[in-house]
Amino acid sequence: MMKLETTLTQSDAQHPPLVLIHGLGSAATAFKPIISALSQSFRVITVDLPGHGQTPFDLTQSMDPRSLGLAVFDTIEIEYGIRSFHVAGNSLGGWIGLEMAADQPDRVKTLTGLAPAGLWLQPASGRAPSEARSYYMAKVTKPLIKTGLHLKALRKIGYSTVSPKWQELSYEICYDAAYAMAHAKGYFPAWDGMLGKRFDAHVPESIPVTILFGDTDNTLPYPDSQERSLAPAHCTWLVIDQCGHAPMWDQPDLIVKLIKQTTEQ
């Protein structure tokens, strides 16, 4: 199993560990808007999935959500000696968190799914052209990212479908996201690892689970990608106003509050 690149943002052993898992074509940097606030209460550990962020792509690494969850478990234990922890994941990261909770429930204390993928009745059989377009646009515009994102027109193209608050997103959020996508060698392998699959494993009731979606999630829209019957029956299911596919960008204070509430159950 390959070792993932991680960052520990709080070393106080009195705080419980919280692992943040990003989505497809993203990186640990996506959580910047909430890391500082979460670090007041947790030892926050961010991970970069294979071929994302600082973690190189490894052809021998299986890229399906369950296998990626095993890589997270192994990395956190090897790197920090931590066997059990709280988990919060966005999109693909949320699906990975669900697989981890089902696979090794004694090691996941609580789970907060931020617009988790995998909750669809009909799994995709092929790549969606609209999503592939985001990747290719990031690759093509890579030389322009640093200056181009100061232009409102380019930011609208890149982020208006992701966030209803795209005009309010900081330059840093937009730059980090575009940079992560443009350099994500694991993008298509991780995407292919989701094809033909959905989350349909059992998460024990002993694990508190909160699942939330934004009311304007165009990436995983209601109802096709928000099938509640596939989520743990005991979970708290929330829909957040004025929020898209990256809740930690659109409603950072609320997301910090909800993660803390979940871990206190």
Backbone bond lengths (Angstrom), bond angles and torsions (degrees), N, CA, C in turn:
res aa  C-N    CA-C-N  psi(-1)  N-CA   C-N-CA  omega(-1)  CA-C   N-CA-C  phi
1 M - - - 1.472 - - 1.528 108.95 -
2 M 1.317 115.65 133.48 1.460 118.46 -176.67 1.530 111.49 -77.88
3 K 1.311 115.51 152.22 1.456 121.88 177.74 1.527 109.29 -89.71
4 L 1.324 115.97 130.77 1.456 121.73 179.81 1.530 109.90 -91.71
5 E 1.323 115.69 151.50 1.464 119.78 173.77 1.532 108.54 -75.94
6 T 1.318 116.15 135.36 1.463 120.92 -177.60 1.526 109.97 -134.32
7 T 1.324 115.29 163.52 1.464 121.45 173.29 1.518 108.40 -135.89
8 L 1.324 116.13 128.80 1.456 121.91 175.02 1.518 107.94 -101.00
9 T 1.341 116.62 120.13 1.461 119.29 -173.31 1.526 113.31 -100.84
10 Q 1.330 116.94 -3.14 1.469 119.86 -179.48 1.516 107.51 -153.96
11 S 1.316 117.37 120.02 1.463 120.59 -172.56 1.529 114.19 -101.99
12 D 1.335 117.43 2.54 1.460 120.77 -179.29 1.533 109.44 -66.42
13 A 1.325 116.41 112.92 1.466 121.27 -175.53 1.523 112.91 -65.74
14 Q 1.328 117.35 -13.40 1.467 119.64 178.17 1.520 111.38 -75.01
15 H 1.323 116.78 -20.09 1.457 120.35 179.63 1.525 110.13 -87.45
16 P 1.325 117.41 140.39 1.468 119.54 177.98 1.531 110.89 -71.57
17 P 1.340 117.98 148.31 1.460 120.47 179.63 1.532 111.99 -77.20
18 L 1.321 115.29 139.28 1.466 123.56 177.18 1.520 107.92 -129.88
19 V 1.316 116.84 121.62 1.462 121.90 -179.68 1.523 109.44 -102.20
20 L 1.337 116.70 127.55 1.456 123.07 179.44 1.527 109.15 -105.41
21 I 1.342 116.83 128.66 1.458 121.85 -176.61 1.531 109.00 -121.31
22 H 1.320 116.22 122.25 1.468 121.83 -175.05 1.535 112.02 -82.19
23 G 1.325 115.67 179.03 1.451 121.83 -177.41 1.520 114.33 -99.95
24 L 1.305 115.40 -174.19 1.469 123.58 -177.90 1.532 110.69 -63.76
25 G 1.343 115.88 129.55 1.454 120.33 178.77 1.512 113.99 71.15
26 S 1.317 116.35 13.92 1.461 121.46 -178.47 1.524 108.95 -112.68
27 A 1.328 116.56 -159.56 1.466 121.92 179.15 1.520 107.85 -163.89
28 A 1.322 115.53 173.83 1.462 120.22 -179.99 1.525 112.05 -57.93
29 T 1.331 116.65 -26.67 1.468 120.68 -179.67 1.526 113.05 -60.24
30 A 1.327 117.52 -19.46 1.471 120.81 -179.43 1.527 111.81 -62.17
31 F 1.341 116.28 -21.56 1.465 120.07 -176.79 1.527 113.56 -92.88
32 K 1.328 117.59 3.85 1.471 119.81 -178.61 1.531 114.16 -49.23
33 P 1.356 119.34 -40.00 1.467 118.66 -176.68 1.530 114.54 -62.81
34 I 1.353 118.15 -17.42 1.467 119.06 -176.53 1.529 113.53 -119.50
35 I 1.327 118.20 -7.98 1.470 120.41 -173.91 1.531 112.21 -63.95
36 S 1.322 117.25 -44.24 1.461 119.94 -177.17 1.528 111.28 -60.49
37 A 1.331 116.37 -47.12 1.470 120.10 -179.40 1.531 110.90 -66.27
38 L 1.335 117.73 -40.77 1.465 120.62 179.88 1.525 111.18 -65.99
39 S 1.328 116.91 -30.64 1.465 120.96 -177.60 1.524 112.45 -69.33
40 Q 1.333 117.34 -12.35 1.463 120.15 174.25 1.524 111.15 -70.10
41 S 1.340 116.24 -23.53 1.466 120.57 -173.99 1.519 114.04 -121.84
42 F 1.344 117.04 -16.60 1.466 120.56 -173.80 1.521 111.89 -134.40
43 R 1.330 115.32 156.13 1.457 120.57 161.29 1.532 104.82 -82.23
44 V 1.296 116.68 100.37 1.468 121.25 -175.18 1.526 109.55 -85.47
45 I 1.317 115.25 124.86 1.458 121.21 176.81 1.522 108.09 -117.82
46 T 1.317 116.28 118.77 1.470 119.94 175.29 1.520 108.79 -100.97
47 V 1.320 115.71 146.22 1.461 120.60 178.50 1.523 109.63 -123.46
48 D 1.323 115.94 148.79 1.461 121.69 169.58 1.524 107.27 -105.99
49 L 1.316 116.66 123.48 1.468 121.35 179.64 1.529 110.22 -68.29
50 P 1.327 118.94 163.39 1.472 121.15 -179.24 1.530 112.32 -55.29
51 G 1.331 115.69 131.27 1.462 120.07 179.84 1.515 113.39 71.78
52 H 1.322 116.84 19.14 1.464 122.99 178.19 1.527 108.01 -132.80
53 G 1.343 117.25 145.88 1.454 120.52 177.16 1.521 111.58 55.99
54 Q 1.326 115.92 -127.71 1.464 121.42 -176.11 1.529 113.50 -90.66
55 T 1.327 117.48 -3.70 1.468 120.14 -179.12 1.526 110.12 -89.77
56 P 1.328 118.28 122.72 1.463 120.18 179.31 1.528 111.11 -67.26
57 F 1.318 115.84 162.40 1.460 120.13 176.73 1.520 109.31 -86.16
58 D 1.317 116.15 136.49 1.458 122.51 -178.65 1.529 108.40 -123.72
59 L 1.326 116.61 116.54 1.462 121.19 -177.46 1.521 113.12 -60.79
60 T 1.339 117.18 -22.52 1.463 119.93 -177.95 1.525 112.63 -85.02
61 Q 1.334 117.66 -8.77 1.461 121.56 -177.43 1.523 110.82 -84.37
62 S 1.331 117.39 122.12 1.467 120.96 173.40 1.522 108.49 -66.97
63 M 1.344 115.79 137.32 1.464 119.60 -171.12 1.526 114.43 -110.22
64 D 1.329 117.52 12.40 1.464 119.34 175.39 1.531 108.78 -74.34
65 P 1.347 118.18 157.78 1.470 121.01 -174.19 1.526 114.12 -56.99
66 R 1.321 117.79 -39.16 1.472 119.37 -179.30 1.531 110.58 -65.39
67 S 1.327 117.24 -44.81 1.462 120.86 179.93 1.525 111.37 -64.33
68 L 1.327 117.05 -37.71 1.464 120.12 177.52 1.527 110.34 -65.41
69 G 1.326 116.68 -35.74 1.465 120.00 175.60 1.515 112.29 -62.55
70 L 1.331 117.16 -40.09 1.457 121.21 177.37 1.528 110.53 -63.40
71 A 1.337 116.54 -37.57 1.469 120.78 177.91 1.524 110.73 -64.79
72 V 1.338 116.80 -37.27 1.476 120.37 177.23 1.524 109.90 -65.59
73 F 1.340 116.75 -48.58 1.465 119.98 177.88 1.531 111.30 -53.03
74 D 1.331 115.52 -51.79 1.470 120.39 -176.17 1.522 111.74 -62.22
75 T 1.327 115.99 -43.47 1.462 119.68 -178.11 1.522 111.86 -63.16
76 I 1.327 117.31 -45.96 1.469 120.93 -177.42 1.532 110.40 -65.19
77 E 1.325 116.71 -38.05 1.460 118.81 179.75 1.527 111.34 -70.81
78 I 1.330 116.68 -43.54 1.468 120.43 -178.61 1.533 111.03 -68.06
79 E 1.329 115.77 -42.80 1.471 120.49 -174.15 1.524 112.53 -76.37
80 Y 1.339 117.52 -38.32 1.467 120.35 -171.30 1.533 113.90 -123.08
81 G 1.324 117.45 -5.33 1.455 119.97 -177.05 1.514 112.77 69.24
82 I 1.317 117.18 22.03 1.465 122.66 -178.35 1.533 109.26 -103.81
83 R 1.331 116.61 121.14 1.466 120.12 -178.07 1.531 112.98 -95.48
84 S 1.322 117.22 -32.09 1.471 119.51 -178.73 1.521 109.73 -129.23
85 F 1.338 115.32 146.90 1.465 120.08 -173.09 1.527 110.40 -164.67
86 H 1.316 114.92 165.43 1.458 121.25 172.20 1.533 107.88 -79.87
87 V 1.329 116.01 151.41 1.463 120.84 -179.65 1.529 109.96 -130.61
88 A 1.330 115.64 137.43 1.466 121.56 167.89 1.521 106.92 -133.56
89 G 1.326 116.89 130.54 1.457 119.76 -177.48 1.509 111.91 -138.51
90 N 1.326 115.44 145.94 1.458 122.46 179.83 1.522 110.01 -107.71
91 S 1.340 116.69 131.58 1.465 123.11 174.41 1.533 110.86 58.39
92 L 1.322 118.76 -118.71 1.467 120.68 175.50 1.529 110.41 -55.71
93 G 1.329 116.98 -37.12 1.461 120.52 178.14 1.522 112.52 -61.66
94 G 1.329 117.06 -33.84 1.461 120.60 176.20 1.515 111.71 -67.83
95 W 1.333 115.96 -40.39 1.466 120.98 176.28 1.532 110.17 -63.13
96 I 1.324 116.51 -44.42 1.466 120.72 177.50 1.531 110.02 -57.59
97 G 1.338 116.25 -43.41 1.465 120.52 178.43 1.519 112.19 -60.44
98 L 1.330 117.05 -40.99 1.467 121.09 177.68 1.527 111.05 -62.55
99 E 1.323 116.56 -43.24 1.470 120.71 178.52 1.535 110.64 -63.52
100 M 1.323 116.52 -39.39 1.465 120.79 179.13 1.529 110.65 -63.58
101 A 1.337 116.12 -43.74 1.462 120.40 -179.14 1.528 111.57 -65.53
102 A 1.327 116.49 -35.56 1.467 120.68 178.66 1.519 111.55 -75.90
103 D 1.323 116.02 -36.24 1.462 122.35 -173.24 1.534 112.50 -77.15
104 Q 1.344 116.42 -45.40 1.463 121.10 -178.39 1.534 109.02 -136.60
105 P 1.336 115.74 71.83 1.474 120.31 -172.96 1.520 114.20 -61.44
106 D 1.325 117.59 -21.25 1.461 119.38 178.86 1.518 111.97 -74.50
107 R 1.340 117.38 -9.02 1.467 120.23 -175.62 1.524 112.99 -108.86
108 V 1.336 117.84 -11.70 1.469 121.62 177.85 1.524 108.17 -107.20
109 K 1.335 116.33 112.79 1.466 120.47 -176.97 1.522 111.58 -72.78
110 T 1.336 115.51 -49.48 1.468 121.85 175.64 1.523 107.59 -147.90
111 L 1.328 115.41 163.75 1.463 120.18 179.06 1.523 110.38 -136.73
112 T 1.325 115.57 130.19 1.469 121.10 171.39 1.522 107.57 -117.64
113 G 1.324 115.82 115.14 1.467 121.35 179.58 1.516 110.07 -96.74
114 L 1.330 116.69 114.18 1.469 122.23 179.36 1.521 108.30 -95.96
115 A 1.338 116.10 96.97 1.464 121.81 -175.82 1.532 110.77 53.19
116 P 1.345 117.01 57.66 1.461 119.80 -175.83 1.528 112.58 -69.25
117 A 1.323 115.27 142.93 1.462 121.10 173.45 1.535 108.87 -80.26
118 G 1.317 116.18 173.83 1.460 121.44 174.52 1.505 115.88 91.78
119 L 1.340 117.18 -7.69 1.464 120.04 -177.71 1.526 110.04 -97.41
120 W 1.337 115.12 63.91 1.459 120.98 177.13 1.518 109.36 -131.17
121 L 1.336 117.52 141.92 1.459 121.18 -179.78 1.520 110.81 -70.69
122 Q 1.336 115.82 -37.72 1.455 121.40 -177.13 1.527 110.25 -109.68
123 P 1.328 118.05 101.36 1.469 119.45 179.53 1.523 111.81 -62.81
124 A 1.315 115.81 147.92 1.462 120.61 178.87 1.530 109.57 -71.42
125 S 1.323 115.71 142.29 1.469 119.72 178.77 1.522 111.10 -99.74
126 G 1.345 116.15 -13.06 1.464 120.19 179.96 1.514 111.02 -151.47
127 R 1.313 115.64 170.66 1.458 120.97 -178.85 1.533 111.20 -70.99
128 A 1.333 116.34 138.01 1.466 121.07 178.39 1.527 109.38 -80.34
129 P 1.334 117.81 126.15 1.470 120.73 -178.86 1.517 113.78 -54.71
130 S 1.335 117.12 -36.37 1.467 120.22 -177.41 1.524 110.88 -64.47
131 E 1.326 116.77 -38.10 1.468 119.97 -179.52 1.523 111.02 -75.20
132 A 1.326 116.90 -37.13 1.466 119.90 177.53 1.522 109.78 -63.18
133 R 1.330 116.48 -33.47 1.460 121.74 -179.26 1.531 111.00 -61.51
134 S 1.334 116.86 -37.59 1.478 120.54 179.20 1.516 110.67 -60.97
135 Y 1.327 115.59 -41.47 1.459 120.36 -179.19 1.523 111.12 -66.53
136 Y 1.327 115.60 -48.10 1.463 118.73 -177.04 1.525 111.54 -67.30
137 M 1.336 116.36 -33.34 1.461 118.93 177.54 1.528 110.34 -65.24
138 A 1.330 115.91 -40.24 1.461 119.88 178.44 1.528 111.03 -64.26
139 K 1.328 116.32 -39.19 1.462 120.25 179.63 1.527 111.16 -66.27
140 V 1.327 115.92 -45.18 1.461 121.05 -176.77 1.525 111.19 -66.46
141 T 1.334 115.60 -38.97 1.468 119.50 -175.88 1.538 112.68 -91.46
142 K 1.324 117.28 7.63 1.465 120.66 -176.71 1.527 112.98 -51.10
143 P 1.354 119.32 -43.78 1.472 118.97 179.74 1.530 113.32 -65.77
144 L 1.333 116.16 -18.30 1.473 120.30 -175.50 1.524 113.51 -100.86
145 I 1.338 116.40 -4.91 1.461 119.83 -171.04 1.528 112.65 -54.23
146 K 1.309 115.84 -49.46 1.471 120.05 -170.68 1.522 111.94 -60.82
147 T 1.334 116.65 -43.79 1.470 119.69 -178.61 1.527 111.83 -93.35
148 G 1.323 116.22 -36.05 1.463 120.28 -174.07 1.510 114.03 -62.83
149 L 1.337 117.06 -31.79 1.455 119.31 -177.08 1.523 113.03 -72.45
150 H 1.327 116.85 -5.92 1.472 119.07 171.26 1.529 110.17 -76.93
151 L 1.338 116.37 -14.68 1.462 120.85 -179.03 1.523 110.26 -88.34
152 K 1.317 115.68 127.91 1.458 121.07 -177.57 1.526 111.21 -60.58
153 A 1.317 117.53 -37.03 1.468 121.48 -177.58 1.526 111.29 -61.88
154 L 1.332 116.11 -43.43 1.469 119.54 -178.59 1.526 110.61 -70.84
155 R 1.310 116.91 -37.49 1.465 119.69 178.44 1.526 110.57 -66.45
156 K 1.325 116.49 -35.37 1.463 119.22 177.77 1.520 110.50 -63.59
157 I 1.328 116.29 -44.57 1.471 120.50 178.92 1.528 110.31 -60.35
158 G 1.324 115.79 -42.46 1.452 119.61 -174.38 1.520 115.23 -78.97
159 Y 1.338 117.83 -30.26 1.459 118.79 -167.11 1.530 116.49 -128.03
160 S 1.317 118.44 -6.94 1.471 119.03 -176.32 1.524 112.38 -66.49
161 T 1.350 117.18 -26.68 1.466 118.37 177.52 1.528 111.96 -85.85
162 V 1.324 116.85 -16.73 1.466 120.94 -178.20 1.522 111.45 -88.25
163 S 1.335 115.65 -37.49 1.457 119.83 -173.89 1.519 111.78 -136.26
164 P 1.344 118.00 129.13 1.461 119.69 174.22 1.532 111.27 -68.17
165 K 1.323 116.11 -13.86 1.461 121.72 179.14 1.524 111.35 -107.18
166 W 1.328 116.91 30.54 1.466 120.15 -173.12 1.528 113.11 -57.85
167 Q 1.328 116.56 -30.16 1.466 119.04 -179.67 1.530 112.23 -71.48
168 E 1.339 116.39 -18.63 1.463 120.87 -178.47 1.533 112.35 -97.23
169 L 1.323 117.91 -10.38 1.458 120.32 -178.11 1.526 110.49 -63.98
170 S 1.324 116.11 139.58 1.456 119.77 -179.73 1.525 110.65 -69.25
171 Y 1.307 114.97 157.08 1.472 120.39 175.59 1.527 109.82 -57.19
172 E 1.338 116.42 -39.42 1.466 120.47 -177.51 1.525 111.92 -62.65
173 I 1.321 117.13 -43.47 1.470 120.70 178.06 1.522 110.09 -59.63
174 C 1.330 116.13 -47.85 1.467 121.01 -177.88 1.521 111.04 -64.87
175 Y 1.318 116.68 -43.24 1.471 120.62 -179.39 1.521 110.53 -65.10
176 D 1.328 117.14 -47.58 1.466 120.28 -179.35 1.533 111.08 -58.84
177 A 1.326 116.10 -42.45 1.469 120.08 -178.34 1.526 111.33 -66.78
178 A 1.338 116.45 -43.93 1.467 120.52 -179.79 1.534 110.61 -66.15
179 Y 1.321 116.42 -40.91 1.466 121.32 179.67 1.530 109.88 -64.14
180 A 1.336 116.21 -44.80 1.466 120.30 -179.54 1.521 111.11 -60.87
181 M 1.329 116.19 -45.09 1.470 120.21 -179.31 1.528 110.77 -64.54
182 A 1.314 116.79 -44.16 1.465 120.97 -176.33 1.526 112.48 -64.83
183 H 1.324 117.25 -24.08 1.467 120.96 -176.31 1.530 113.04 -110.08
184 A 1.324 117.33 9.37 1.469 120.61 -174.39 1.532 111.72 -84.06
185 K 1.317 115.72 89.07 1.468 119.90 178.40 1.529 112.08 -68.38
186 G 1.317 116.15 -18.14 1.458 119.51 178.82 1.512 114.23 -91.21
187 Y 1.342 116.12 7.17 1.471 120.47 -174.15 1.534 112.00 -59.56
188 F 1.321 116.77 -59.16 1.460 119.17 -177.81 1.532 113.12 -70.11
189 P 1.348 119.27 -38.40 1.467 118.15 175.02 1.536 112.98 -59.29
190 A 1.350 117.25 -41.05 1.465 120.02 178.81 1.527 110.31 -68.70
191 W 1.321 116.34 -36.89 1.464 120.49 177.17 1.521 109.54 -63.28
192 D 1.321 116.46 -47.47 1.462 120.14 179.54 1.525 111.42 -61.90
193 G 1.348 115.57 -29.26 1.460 120.08 178.32 1.517 113.29 -68.45
194 M 1.341 117.02 -16.25 1.466 121.55 178.14 1.525 112.48 -93.78
195 L 1.338 117.38 -20.27 1.458 120.81 -173.22 1.528 111.48 -62.00
196 G 1.313 115.05 137.41 1.462 120.89 179.01 1.513 113.96 74.81
197 K 1.329 116.85 8.07 1.466 120.53 -176.22 1.532 110.95 -124.98
198 R 1.302 114.06 159.57 1.460 122.16 169.55 1.525 106.66 -148.68
199 F 1.320 116.26 168.35 1.458 118.27 175.94 1.522 108.70 -82.51
200 D 1.316 117.00 119.12 1.466 119.48 178.54 1.527 112.12 -143.13
201 A 1.342 115.82 24.86 1.464 120.39 176.79 1.531 109.92 -91.47
202 H 1.321 115.59 171.52 1.472 121.01 -176.21 1.525 110.83 -101.62
203 V 1.316 116.11 128.17 1.466 122.51 173.74 1.527 107.70 -104.64
204 P 1.328 118.01 120.95 1.470 120.23 -178.13 1.526 112.78 -59.82
205 E 1.326 115.11 149.76 1.465 120.61 -179.58 1.522 112.29 -65.67
206 S 1.320 116.85 -15.13 1.464 120.55 -179.97 1.526 112.37 -69.67
207 I 1.340 116.98 -14.79 1.461 121.06 -179.85 1.529 109.46 -100.85
208 P 1.331 118.44 112.94 1.472 119.45 175.12 1.528 110.49 -62.67
209 V 1.327 115.96 131.79 1.468 121.27 -178.35 1.522 109.71 -131.46
210 T 1.326 116.01 129.78 1.464 121.58 170.36 1.519 107.56 -118.18
211 I 1.330 115.78 129.83 1.460 120.93 175.98 1.523 107.66 -121.89
212 L 1.321 115.72 129.07 1.465 118.84 -179.10 1.524 110.86 -135.33
213 F 1.300 114.35 146.00 1.460 122.60 175.27 1.517 108.98 -128.63
214 G 1.329 115.47 150.29 1.453 120.07 172.32 1.524 109.93 -76.60
215 D 1.328 115.38 154.05 1.475 119.21 -178.96 1.527 111.99 -73.87
216 T 1.341 117.50 -12.01 1.465 120.27 178.08 1.528 109.53 -129.69
217 D 1.329 116.26 54.20 1.465 121.41 178.15 1.528 108.18 -85.83
218 N 1.327 115.77 104.18 1.466 120.42 -179.28 1.525 112.50 -87.33
219 T 1.332 116.93 -12.98 1.456 120.98 179.42 1.518 111.03 -82.96
220 L 1.324 116.39 -45.06 1.466 122.44 176.21 1.531 107.46 -124.15
221 P 1.329 116.62 75.77 1.470 120.20 -170.49 1.529 114.04 -75.05
222 Y 1.330 113.40 154.52 1.462 121.65 171.28 1.530 108.22 -77.66
223 P 1.344 118.78 140.52 1.476 127.66 0.14 1.531 113.72 -96.16
224 D 1.328 117.89 -10.25 1.466 119.99 -169.13 1.522 113.80 -60.37
225 S 1.325 117.39 -35.07 1.470 120.84 -175.42 1.523 113.17 -113.02
226 Q 1.333 114.92 14.67 1.472 119.48 179.52 1.529 109.09 -131.50
227 E 1.332 115.76 56.59 1.459 122.03 -176.26 1.530 110.06 -83.64
228 R 1.304 114.04 105.05 1.462 119.59 -173.07 1.527 112.70 -65.36
229 S 1.333 117.64 -28.87 1.468 120.45 -177.75 1.530 112.45 -65.17
230 L 1.335 117.32 -19.01 1.462 120.53 179.10 1.530 112.20 -88.19
231 A 1.308 116.53 -16.59 1.470 121.13 179.35 1.525 109.23 -77.59
232 P 1.327 117.64 158.30 1.470 119.34 175.56 1.521 110.34 -53.26
233 A 1.324 116.25 131.62 1.467 120.79 -173.59 1.524 112.27 -59.87
234 H 1.329 116.79 -28.93 1.466 120.44 -175.49 1.531 112.87 -90.31
235 C 1.325 118.19 1.68 1.470 120.24 -173.30 1.527 112.32 -71.01
236 T 1.323 115.28 155.51 1.462 121.53 168.37 1.523 106.75 -86.13
237 W 1.328 117.16 123.03 1.472 122.67 -175.26 1.523 107.98 -112.95
238 L 1.320 116.61 121.94 1.459 120.98 -175.30 1.527 111.36 -127.43
239 V 1.318 115.99 147.64 1.467 122.36 170.49 1.525 107.09 -118.38
240 I 1.336 115.21 124.47 1.462 121.40 -173.06 1.526 110.94 -100.96
241 D 1.332 116.56 129.84 1.464 121.63 179.53 1.533 111.07 -70.84
242 Q 1.337 114.84 151.16 1.463 121.07 176.13 1.530 111.20 52.40
243 C 1.321 115.09 51.64 1.454 119.59 -172.70 1.528 109.78 -148.92
244 G 1.341 116.09 136.43 1.457 121.38 179.58 1.523 111.84 -106.38
245 H 1.330 116.08 -140.92 1.458 120.69 -172.84 1.534 113.42 -84.06
246 A 1.313 117.89 -9.49 1.470 121.43 177.11 1.533 108.18 -121.22
247 P 1.329 117.35 78.78 1.466 120.63 -174.88 1.517 114.03 -56.10
248 M 1.344 117.19 -29.59 1.474 119.45 -178.74 1.521 111.42 -70.78
249 W 1.333 117.93 -15.48 1.472 120.93 174.14 1.519 110.83 -86.96
250 D 1.332 115.66 -44.16 1.460 120.11 -171.11 1.527 113.40 -81.73
251 Q 1.332 116.37 -34.93 1.474 120.65 -177.53 1.525 110.16 -136.49
252 P 1.340 117.94 60.64 1.469 120.11 -173.32 1.523 114.81 -58.74
253 D 1.332 117.58 -43.77 1.468 120.16 -178.30 1.527 111.10 -62.88
254 L 1.334 115.85 -43.06 1.462 120.39 -179.85 1.526 110.84 -66.05
255 I 1.319 117.09 -39.23 1.467 120.10 -179.14 1.522 110.62 -66.13
256 V 1.326 117.68 -41.20 1.472 120.72 175.57 1.533 109.65 -58.83
257 K 1.318 116.28 -45.09 1.470 121.38 -179.74 1.524 111.17 -61.29
258 L 1.346 116.86 -43.21 1.466 120.71 -177.82 1.528 112.18 -70.08
259 I 1.327 116.50 -37.03 1.470 119.37 176.14 1.527 109.63 -62.76
260 K 1.337 116.53 -44.96 1.468 120.70 179.77 1.525 110.80 -63.26
261 Q 1.332 117.25 -42.95 1.461 120.66 179.29 1.532 110.61 -61.17
262 T 1.326 116.22 -40.79 1.469 120.33 -179.83 1.523 110.32 -63.35
263 T 1.342 116.64 -43.44 1.468 119.35 -176.79 1.520 113.23 -71.47
264 E 1.327 116.15 -15.66 1.466 119.92 -178.32 1.522 112.47 -91.90
265 Q 1.314 116.71 -2.74 1.467 120.45 -179.27 1.522 111.94 -71.76
